[in-house]
Amino acid sequence: MNAEIITVEQLKNAVEKLPKDKLAQFRRWFEEFAADEWDRQIEHDVSTGKWDKLADEALAEHQNGLTRKL
């Protein structure tokens, strides 16, 4: 597959030209795409231990009675 690389500016121009129904379709797709990307990043961060120190600190504060119910 030989995919043409487009610039962000070209992409923006193309999106601005979409009819309302196609823009709505694109928006729905992009929101799902962005959410999936966010999920992948969180999963990666968790699997690599990025949040371990923060989680340990939060648990320690809770065990020491330094938290409150929301």
PyMOL Python script that loads the backbone (N, CA, C, O; Angstrom):
from pymol import cmd

cmd.read_pdbstr("""\
ATOM      1  N   MET A   1       0.849  -1.170   0.000  1.00  0.00           N
ATOM      2  CA  MET A   1       0.000   0.000   0.000  1.00  0.00           C
ATOM      3  C   MET A   1       0.896   1.235   0.000  1.00  0.00           C
ATOM      4  O   MET A   1       1.820   1.338   0.807  1.00  0.00           O
ATOM      5  N   ASN A   2       0.628   2.145  -0.884  1.00  0.00           N
ATOM      6  CA  ASN A   2       1.399   3.372  -0.975  1.00  0.00           C
ATOM      7  C   ASN A   2       0.513   4.544  -0.555  1.00  0.00           C
ATOM      8  O   ASN A   2      -0.140   5.168  -1.390  1.00  0.00           O
ATOM      9  N   ALA A   3       0.497   4.833   0.737  1.00  0.00           N
ATOM     10  CA  ALA A   3      -0.358   5.897   1.259  1.00  0.00           C
ATOM     11  C   ALA A   3       0.355   7.233   1.141  1.00  0.00           C
ATOM     12  O   ALA A   3       1.536   7.364   1.460  1.00  0.00           O
ATOM     13  N   GLU A   4      -0.396   8.219   0.675  1.00  0.00           N
ATOM     14  CA  GLU A   4       0.152   9.563   0.569  1.00  0.00           C
ATOM     15  C   GLU A   4       0.104  10.218   1.939  1.00  0.00           C
ATOM     16  O   GLU A   4      -0.917  10.161   2.624  1.00  0.00           O
ATOM     17  N   ILE A   5       1.198  10.833   2.335  1.00  0.00           N
ATOM     18  CA  ILE A   5       1.250  11.549   3.600  1.00  0.00           C
ATOM     19  C   ILE A   5       0.744  12.971   3.361  1.00  0.00           C
ATOM     20  O   ILE A   5       1.197  13.660   2.446  1.00  0.00           O
ATOM     21  N   ILE A   6      -0.202  13.398   4.200  1.00  0.00           N
ATOM     22  CA  ILE A   6      -0.709  14.757   4.064  1.00  0.00           C
ATOM     23  C   ILE A   6      -0.315  15.554   5.297  1.00  0.00           C
ATOM     24  O   ILE A   6      -0.048  14.988   6.358  1.00  0.00           O
ATOM     25  N   THR A   7      -0.282  16.846   5.151  1.00  0.00           N
ATOM     26  CA  THR A   7       0.078  17.708   6.274  1.00  0.00           C
ATOM     27  C   THR A   7      -1.150  17.985   7.131  1.00  0.00           C
ATOM     28  O   THR A   7      -2.285  17.763   6.709  1.00  0.00           O
ATOM     29  N   VAL A   8      -0.904  18.467   8.325  1.00  0.00           N
ATOM     30  CA  VAL A   8      -1.998  18.838   9.211  1.00  0.00           C
ATOM     31  C   VAL A   8      -2.806  19.950   8.560  1.00  0.00           C
ATOM     32  O   VAL A   8      -4.034  19.956   8.639  1.00  0.00           O
ATOM     33  N   GLU A   9      -2.131  20.883   7.922  1.00  0.00           N
ATOM     34  CA  GLU A   9      -2.835  21.977   7.256  1.00  0.00           C
ATOM     35  C   GLU A   9      -3.760  21.447   6.163  1.00  0.00           C
ATOM     36  O   GLU A   9      -4.886  21.925   6.028  1.00  0.00           O
ATOM     37  N   GLN A  10      -3.303  20.468   5.383  1.00  0.00           N
ATOM     38  CA  GLN A  10      -4.143  19.874   4.338  1.00  0.00           C
ATOM     39  C   GLN A  10      -5.337  19.164   4.958  1.00  0.00           C
ATOM     40  O   GLN A  10      -6.450  19.242   4.438  1.00  0.00           O
ATOM     41  N   LEU A  11      -5.110  18.484   6.048  1.00  0.00           N
ATOM     42  CA  LEU A  11      -6.191  17.792   6.741  1.00  0.00           C
ATOM     43  C   LEU A  11      -7.220  18.788   7.272  1.00  0.00           C
ATOM     44  O   LEU A  11      -8.425  18.585   7.121  1.00  0.00           O
ATOM     45  N   LYS A  12      -6.739  19.862   7.893  1.00  0.00           N
ATOM     46  CA  LYS A  12      -7.647  20.892   8.395  1.00  0.00           C
ATOM     47  C   LYS A  12      -8.490  21.473   7.263  1.00  0.00           C
ATOM     48  O   LYS A  12      -9.698  21.652   7.413  1.00  0.00           O
ATOM     49  N   ASN A  13      -7.858  21.763   6.144  1.00  0.00           N
ATOM     50  CA  ASN A  13      -8.584  22.320   5.005  1.00  0.00           C
ATOM     51  C   ASN A  13      -9.646  21.349   4.503  1.00  0.00           C
ATOM     52  O   ASN A  13     -10.753  21.764   4.160  1.00  0.00           O
ATOM     53  N   ALA A  14      -9.320  20.074   4.459  1.00  0.00           N
ATOM     54  CA  ALA A  14     -10.282  19.073   3.995  1.00  0.00           C
ATOM     55  C   ALA A  14     -11.464  18.967   4.956  1.00  0.00           C
ATOM     56  O   ALA A  14     -12.610  18.868   4.517  1.00  0.00           O
ATOM     57  N   VAL A  15     -11.198  18.987   6.254  1.00  0.00           N
ATOM     58  CA  VAL A  15     -12.267  18.894   7.246  1.00  0.00           C
ATOM     59  C   VAL A  15     -13.179  20.114   7.163  1.00  0.00           C
ATOM     60  O   VAL A  15     -14.399  19.992   7.276  1.00  0.00           O
ATOM     61  N   GLU A  16     -12.589  21.284   6.967  1.00  0.00           N
ATOM     62  CA  GLU A  16     -13.394  22.507   6.867  1.00  0.00           C
ATOM     63  C   GLU A  16     -14.346  22.481   5.675  1.00  0.00           C
ATOM     64  O   GLU A  16     -15.363  23.174   5.680  1.00  0.00           O
ATOM     65  N   LYS A  17     -14.029  21.697   4.668  1.00  0.00           N
ATOM     66  CA  LYS A  17     -14.852  21.635   3.454  1.00  0.00           C
ATOM     67  C   LYS A  17     -15.933  20.559   3.513  1.00  0.00           C
ATOM     68  O   LYS A  17     -16.749  20.454   2.597  1.00  0.00           O
ATOM     69  N   LEU A  18     -15.950  19.766   4.570  1.00  0.00           N
ATOM     70  CA  LEU A  18     -16.929  18.685   4.665  1.00  0.00           C
ATOM     71  C   LEU A  18     -18.338  19.238   4.835  1.00  0.00           C
ATOM     72  O   LEU A  18     -18.534  20.214   5.559  1.00  0.00           O
ATOM     73  N   PRO A  19     -19.324  18.624   4.174  1.00  0.00           N
ATOM     74  CA  PRO A  19     -20.717  18.987   4.438  1.00  0.00           C
ATOM     75  C   PRO A  19     -21.072  18.580   5.873  1.00  0.00           C
ATOM     76  O   PRO A  19     -20.405  17.729   6.462  1.00  0.00           O
ATOM     77  N   LYS A  20     -22.109  19.183   6.426  1.00  0.00           N
ATOM     78  CA  LYS A  20     -22.461  18.967   7.834  1.00  0.00           C
ATOM     79  C   LYS A  20     -22.630  17.494   8.187  1.00  0.00           C
ATOM     80  O   LYS A  20     -22.169  17.062   9.244  1.00  0.00           O
ATOM     81  N   ASP A  21     -23.275  16.720   7.335  1.00  0.00           N
ATOM     82  CA  ASP A  21     -23.488  15.307   7.666  1.00  0.00           C
ATOM     83  C   ASP A  21     -22.173  14.538   7.693  1.00  0.00           C
ATOM     84  O   ASP A  21     -21.975  13.673   8.546  1.00  0.00           O
ATOM     85  N   LYS A  22     -21.275  14.849   6.764  1.00  0.00           N
ATOM     86  CA  LYS A  22     -19.969  14.179   6.740  1.00  0.00           C
ATOM     87  C   LYS A  22     -19.090  14.649   7.895  1.00  0.00           C
ATOM     88  O   LYS A  22     -18.305  13.873   8.439  1.00  0.00           O
ATOM     89  N   LEU A  23     -19.225  15.928   8.267  1.00  0.00           N
ATOM     90  CA  LEU A  23     -18.489  16.435   9.422  1.00  0.00           C
ATOM     91  C   LEU A  23     -18.939  15.728  10.694  1.00  0.00           C
ATOM     92  O   LEU A  23     -18.115  15.381  11.541  1.00  0.00           O
ATOM     93  N   ALA A  24     -20.246  15.513  10.828  1.00  0.00           N
ATOM     94  CA  ALA A  24     -20.765  14.791  11.995  1.00  0.00           C
ATOM     95  C   ALA A  24     -20.241  13.359  12.019  1.00  0.00           C
ATOM     96  O   ALA A  24     -19.877  12.842  13.075  1.00  0.00           O
ATOM     97  N   GLN A  25     -20.207  12.725  10.859  1.00  0.00           N
ATOM     98  CA  GLN A  25     -19.677  11.367  10.748  1.00  0.00           C
ATOM     99  C   GLN A  25     -18.200  11.348  11.127  1.00  0.00           C
ATOM    100  O   GLN A  25     -17.761  10.468  11.868  1.00  0.00           O
ATOM    101  N   PHE A  26     -17.435  12.310  10.624  1.00  0.00           N
ATOM    102  CA  PHE A  26     -16.005  12.402  10.950  1.00  0.00           C
ATOM    103  C   PHE A  26     -15.808  12.649  12.440  1.00  0.00           C
ATOM    104  O   PHE A  26     -14.937  12.044  13.064  1.00  0.00           O
ATOM    105  N   ARG A  27     -16.623  13.541  13.010  1.00  0.00           N
ATOM    106  CA  ARG A  27     -16.502  13.864  14.426  1.00  0.00           C
ATOM    107  C   ARG A  27     -16.727  12.624  15.290  1.00  0.00           C
ATOM    108  O   ARG A  27     -15.981  12.372  16.237  1.00  0.00           O
ATOM    109  N   ARG A  28     -17.765  11.853  14.954  1.00  0.00           N
ATOM    110  CA  ARG A  28     -18.030  10.617  15.716  1.00  0.00           C
ATOM    111  C   ARG A  28     -16.843   9.669  15.617  1.00  0.00           C
ATOM    112  O   ARG A  28     -16.412   9.100  16.620  1.00  0.00           O
ATOM    113  N   TRP A  29     -16.315   9.500  14.403  1.00  0.00           N
ATOM    114  CA  TRP A  29     -15.159   8.617  14.214  1.00  0.00           C
ATOM    115  C   TRP A  29     -13.965   9.124  15.017  1.00  0.00           C
ATOM    116  O   TRP A  29     -13.301   8.347  15.703  1.00  0.00           O
ATOM    117  N   PHE A  30     -13.690  10.426  14.934  1.00  0.00           N
ATOM    118  CA  PHE A  30     -12.511  10.959  15.607  1.00  0.00           C
ATOM    119  C   PHE A  30     -12.628  10.860  17.123  1.00  0.00           C
ATOM    120  O   PHE A  30     -11.642  10.569  17.800  1.00  0.00           O
ATOM    121  N   GLU A  31     -13.820  11.099  17.663  1.00  0.00           N
ATOM    122  CA  GLU A  31     -14.004  10.970  19.108  1.00  0.00           C
ATOM    123  C   GLU A  31     -13.727   9.542  19.575  1.00  0.00           C
ATOM    124  O   GLU A  31     -13.111   9.333  20.620  1.00  0.00           O
ATOM    125  N   GLU A  32     -14.187   8.560  18.793  1.00  0.00           N
ATOM    126  CA  GLU A  32     -13.911   7.163  19.126  1.00  0.00           C
ATOM    127  C   GLU A  32     -12.419   6.863  18.982  1.00  0.00           C
ATOM    128  O   GLU A  32     -11.834   6.186  19.827  1.00  0.00           O
ATOM    129  N   PHE A  33     -11.819   7.359  17.927  1.00  0.00           N
ATOM    130  CA  PHE A  33     -10.380   7.173  17.704  1.00  0.00           C
ATOM    131  C   PHE A  33      -9.581   7.761  18.864  1.00  0.00           C
ATOM    132  O   PHE A  33      -8.674   7.108  19.382  1.00  0.00           O
ATOM    133  N   ALA A  34      -9.907   8.986  19.276  1.00  0.00           N
ATOM    134  CA  ALA A  34      -9.186   9.643  20.363  1.00  0.00           C
ATOM    135  C   ALA A  34      -9.377   8.891  21.679  1.00  0.00           C
ATOM    136  O   ALA A  34      -8.428   8.746  22.450  1.00  0.00           O
ATOM    137  N   ALA A  35     -10.581   8.418  21.942  1.00  0.00           N
ATOM    138  CA  ALA A  35     -10.838   7.661  23.172  1.00  0.00           C
ATOM    139  C   ALA A  35     -10.046   6.360  23.183  1.00  0.00           C
ATOM    140  O   ALA A  35      -9.484   5.979  24.209  1.00  0.00           O
ATOM    141  N   ASP A  36     -10.004   5.684  22.045  1.00  0.00           N
ATOM    142  CA  ASP A  36      -9.223   4.447  21.954  1.00  0.00           C
ATOM    143  C   ASP A  36      -7.736   4.718  22.161  1.00  0.00           C
ATOM    144  O   ASP A  36      -7.043   3.945  22.822  1.00  0.00           O
ATOM    145  N   GLU A  37      -7.255   5.812  21.595  1.00  0.00           N
ATOM    146  CA  GLU A  37      -5.841   6.175  21.767  1.00  0.00           C
ATOM    147  C   GLU A  37      -5.542   6.476  23.235  1.00  0.00           C
ATOM    148  O   GLU A  37      -4.505   6.071  23.760  1.00  0.00           O
ATOM    149  N   TRP A  38      -6.457   7.186  23.891  1.00  0.00           N
ATOM    150  CA  TRP A  38      -6.313   7.478  25.322  1.00  0.00           C
ATOM    151  C   TRP A  38      -6.247   6.173  26.122  1.00  0.00           C
ATOM    152  O   TRP A  38      -5.394   6.016  26.996  1.00  0.00           O
ATOM    153  N   ASP A  39      -7.149   5.244  25.818  1.00  0.00           N
ATOM    154  CA  ASP A  39      -7.156   3.956  26.519  1.00  0.00           C
ATOM    155  C   ASP A  39      -5.840   3.222  26.318  1.00  0.00           C
ATOM    156  O   ASP A  39      -5.288   2.668  27.269  1.00  0.00           O
ATOM    157  N   ARG A  40      -5.330   3.211  25.090  1.00  0.00           N
ATOM    158  CA  ARG A  40      -4.044   2.546  24.823  1.00  0.00           C
ATOM    159  C   ARG A  40      -2.917   3.188  25.619  1.00  0.00           C
ATOM    160  O   ARG A  40      -2.046   2.492  26.141  1.00  0.00           O
ATOM    161  N   GLN A  41      -2.930   4.510  25.711  1.00  0.00           N
ATOM    162  CA  GLN A  41      -1.879   5.204  26.465  1.00  0.00           C
ATOM    163  C   GLN A  41      -1.960   4.869  27.953  1.00  0.00           C
ATOM    164  O   GLN A  41      -0.939   4.607  28.587  1.00  0.00           O
ATOM    165  N   ILE A  42      -3.172   4.876  28.510  1.00  0.00           N
ATOM    166  CA  ILE A  42      -3.347   4.533  29.922  1.00  0.00           C
ATOM    167  C   ILE A  42      -2.886   3.100  30.177  1.00  0.00           C
ATOM    168  O   ILE A  42      -2.177   2.841  31.149  1.00  0.00           O
ATOM    169  N   GLU A  43      -3.285   2.167  29.305  1.00  0.00           N
ATOM    170  CA  GLU A  43      -2.869   0.772  29.461  1.00  0.00           C
ATOM    171  C   GLU A  43      -1.350   0.648  29.409  1.00  0.00           C
ATOM    172  O   GLU A  43      -0.758  -0.106  30.180  1.00  0.00           O
ATOM    173  N   HIS A  44      -0.729   1.383  28.507  1.00  0.00           N
ATOM    174  CA  HIS A  44       0.736   1.359  28.398  1.00  0.00           C
ATOM    175  C   HIS A  44       1.370   1.913  29.676  1.00  0.00           C
ATOM    176  O   HIS A  44       2.307   1.328  30.219  1.00  0.00           O
ATOM    177  N   ASP A  45       0.846   3.049  30.148  1.00  0.00           N
ATOM    178  CA  ASP A  45       1.391   3.658  31.360  1.00  0.00           C
ATOM    179  C   ASP A  45       1.267   2.727  32.558  1.00  0.00           C
ATOM    180  O   ASP A  45       2.193   2.614  33.360  1.00  0.00           O
ATOM    181  N   VAL A  46       0.128   2.066  32.677  1.00  0.00           N
ATOM    182  CA  VAL A  46      -0.081   1.138  33.788  1.00  0.00           C
ATOM    183  C   VAL A  46       0.872  -0.053  33.667  1.00  0.00           C
ATOM    184  O   VAL A  46       1.498  -0.452  34.649  1.00  0.00           O
ATOM    185  N   SER A  47       0.980  -0.613  32.475  1.00  0.00           N
ATOM    186  CA  SER A  47       1.824  -1.805  32.300  1.00  0.00           C
ATOM    187  C   SER A  47       3.310  -1.510  32.484  1.00  0.00           C
ATOM    188  O   SER A  47       4.087  -2.413  32.797  1.00  0.00           O
ATOM    189  N   THR A  48       3.709  -0.257  32.294  1.00  0.00           N
ATOM    190  CA  THR A  48       5.123   0.093  32.477  1.00  0.00           C
ATOM    191  C   THR A  48       5.398   0.653  33.866  1.00  0.00           C
ATOM    192  O   THR A  48       6.532   1.020  34.174  1.00  0.00           O
ATOM    193  N   GLY A  49       4.364   0.719  34.708  1.00  0.00           N
ATOM    194  CA  GLY A  49       4.551   1.161  36.085  1.00  0.00           C
ATOM    195  C   GLY A  49       4.605   2.669  36.272  1.00  0.00           C
ATOM    196  O   GLY A  49       5.030   3.142  37.327  1.00  0.00           O
ATOM    197  N   LYS A  50       4.192   3.419  35.288  1.00  0.00           N
ATOM    198  CA  LYS A  50       4.276   4.871  35.372  1.00  0.00           C
ATOM    199  C   LYS A  50       3.519   5.436  36.573  1.00  0.00           C
ATOM    200  O   LYS A  50       3.938   6.440  37.150  1.00  0.00           O
ATOM    201  N   TRP A  51       2.411   4.803  36.953  1.00  0.00           N
ATOM    202  CA  TRP A  51       1.565   5.335  38.021  1.00  0.00           C
ATOM    203  C   TRP A  51       1.780   4.634  39.364  1.00  0.00           C
ATOM    204  O   TRP A  51       1.111   4.962  40.344  1.00  0.00           O
ATOM    205  N   ASP A  52       2.700   3.679  39.419  1.00  0.00           N
ATOM    206  CA  ASP A  52       2.890   2.900  40.639  1.00  0.00           C
ATOM    207  C   ASP A  52       3.219   3.768  41.850  1.00  0.00           C
ATOM    208  O   ASP A  52       2.627   3.588  42.914  1.00  0.00           O
ATOM    209  N   LYS A  53       4.155   4.707  41.704  1.00  0.00           N
ATOM    210  CA  LYS A  53       4.562   5.534  42.835  1.00  0.00           C
ATOM    211  C   LYS A  53       3.386   6.376  43.327  1.00  0.00           C
ATOM    212  O   LYS A  53       3.164   6.490  44.533  1.00  0.00           O
ATOM    213  N   LEU A  54       2.642   6.958  42.407  1.00  0.00           N
ATOM    214  CA  LEU A  54       1.493   7.772  42.784  1.00  0.00           C
ATOM    215  C   LEU A  54       0.429   6.927  43.484  1.00  0.00           C
ATOM    216  O   LEU A  54      -0.162   7.364  44.471  1.00  0.00           O
ATOM    217  N   ALA A  55       0.186   5.725  42.976  1.00  0.00           N
ATOM    218  CA  ALA A  55      -0.795   4.835  43.600  1.00  0.00           C
ATOM    219  C   ALA A  55      -0.338   4.435  44.999  1.00  0.00           C
ATOM    220  O   ALA A  55      -1.140   4.409  45.933  1.00  0.00           O
ATOM    221  N   ASP A  56       0.935   4.126  45.146  1.00  0.00           N
ATOM    222  CA  ASP A  56       1.464   3.757  46.462  1.00  0.00           C
ATOM    223  C   ASP A  56       1.309   4.908  47.456  1.00  0.00           C
ATOM    224  O   ASP A  56       0.943   4.686  48.610  1.00  0.00           O
ATOM    225  N   GLU A  57       1.586   6.132  47.014  1.00  0.00           N
ATOM    226  CA  GLU A  57       1.438   7.298  47.884  1.00  0.00           C
ATOM    227  C   GLU A  57      -0.021   7.495  48.295  1.00  0.00           C
ATOM    228  O   GLU A  57      -0.305   7.796  49.454  1.00  0.00           O
ATOM    229  N   ALA A  58      -0.933   7.329  47.359  1.00  0.00           N
ATOM    230  CA  ALA A  58      -2.359   7.497  47.656  1.00  0.00           C
ATOM    231  C   ALA A  58      -2.829   6.432  48.640  1.00  0.00           C
ATOM    232  O   ALA A  58      -3.567   6.733  49.578  1.00  0.00           O
ATOM    233  N   LEU A  59      -2.409   5.200  48.430  1.00  0.00           N
ATOM    234  CA  LEU A  59      -2.794   4.128  49.364  1.00  0.00           C
ATOM    235  C   LEU A  59      -2.228   4.370  50.747  1.00  0.00           C
ATOM    236  O   LEU A  59      -2.912   4.144  51.745  1.00  0.00           O
ATOM    237  N   ALA A  60      -0.999   4.823  50.820  1.00  0.00           N
ATOM    238  CA  ALA A  60      -0.384   5.101  52.124  1.00  0.00           C
ATOM    239  C   ALA A  60      -1.135   6.221  52.837  1.00  0.00           C
ATOM    240  O   ALA A  60      -1.381   6.129  54.039  1.00  0.00           O
ATOM    241  N   GLU A  61      -1.500   7.272  52.115  1.00  0.00           N
ATOM    242  CA  GLU A  61      -2.270   8.354  52.725  1.00  0.00           C
ATOM    243  C   GLU A  61      -3.605   7.842  53.246  1.00  0.00           C
ATOM    244  O   GLU A  61      -4.040   8.219  54.334  1.00  0.00           O
ATOM    245  N   HIS A  62      -4.256   6.980  52.463  1.00  0.00           N
ATOM    246  CA  HIS A  62      -5.541   6.430  52.891  1.00  0.00           C
ATOM    247  C   HIS A  62      -5.368   5.567  54.138  1.00  0.00           C
ATOM    248  O   HIS A  62      -6.146   5.675  55.086  1.00  0.00           O
ATOM    249  N   GLN A  63      -4.356   4.721  54.136  1.00  0.00           N
ATOM    250  CA  GLN A  63      -4.115   3.835  55.294  1.00  0.00           C
ATOM    251  C   GLN A  63      -3.755   4.640  56.540  1.00  0.00           C
ATOM    252  O   GLN A  63      -3.980   4.178  57.659  1.00  0.00           O
ATOM    253  N   ASN A  64      -3.208   5.823  56.363  1.00  0.00           N
ATOM    254  CA  ASN A  64      -2.845   6.673  57.501  1.00  0.00           C
ATOM    255  C   ASN A  64      -3.961   7.637  57.883  1.00  0.00           C
ATOM    256  O   ASN A  64      -3.752   8.550  58.681  1.00  0.00           O
ATOM    257  N   GLY A  65      -5.156   7.433  57.308  1.00  0.00           N
ATOM    258  CA  GLY A  65      -6.302   8.234  57.673  1.00  0.00           C
ATOM    259  C   GLY A  65      -6.273   9.657  57.131  1.00  0.00           C
ATOM    260  O   GLY A  65      -6.923  10.541  57.688  1.00  0.00           O
ATOM    261  N   LEU A  66      -5.542   9.887  56.073  1.00  0.00           N
ATOM    262  CA  LEU A  66      -5.418  11.238  55.516  1.00  0.00           C
ATOM    263  C   LEU A  66      -6.376  11.506  54.358  1.00  0.00           C
ATOM    264  O   LEU A  66      -6.245  12.512  53.660  1.00  0.00           O
ATOM    265  N   THR A  67      -7.335  10.611  54.155  1.00  0.00           N
ATOM    266  CA  THR A  67      -8.317  10.810  53.079  1.00  0.00           C
ATOM    267  C   THR A  67      -9.704  10.961  53.680  1.00  0.00           C
ATOM    268  O   THR A  67      -9.927  10.682  54.858  1.00  0.00           O
ATOM    269  N   ARG A  68     -10.628  11.408  52.843  1.00  0.00           N
ATOM    270  CA  ARG A  68     -12.016  11.562  53.308  1.00  0.00           C
ATOM    271  C   ARG A  68     -12.941  11.080  52.202  1.00  0.00           C
ATOM    272  O   ARG A  68     -12.561  11.048  51.032  1.00  0.00           O
ATOM    273  N   LYS A  69     -14.149  10.709  52.576  1.00  0.00           N
ATOM    274  CA  LYS A  69     -15.144  10.286  51.596  1.00  0.00           C
ATOM    275  C   LYS A  69     -15.593  11.487  50.802  1.00  0.00           C
ATOM    276  O   LYS A  69     -15.697  12.599  51.319  1.00  0.00           O
ATOM    277  N   LEU A  70     -15.857  11.237  49.526  1.00  0.00           N
ATOM    278  CA  LEU A  70     -16.348  12.321  48.667  1.00  0.00           C
ATOM    279  C   LEU A  70     -17.862  12.415  48.724  1.00  0.00           C
ATOM    280  O   LEU A  70     -18.453  13.270  48.065  1.00  0.00           O
TER     281      LEU A  70
END
""", "prot")
cmd.dss("prot")
cmd.show_as("cartoon", "prot")
cmd.util.cbc("prot")
cmd.orient("prot")
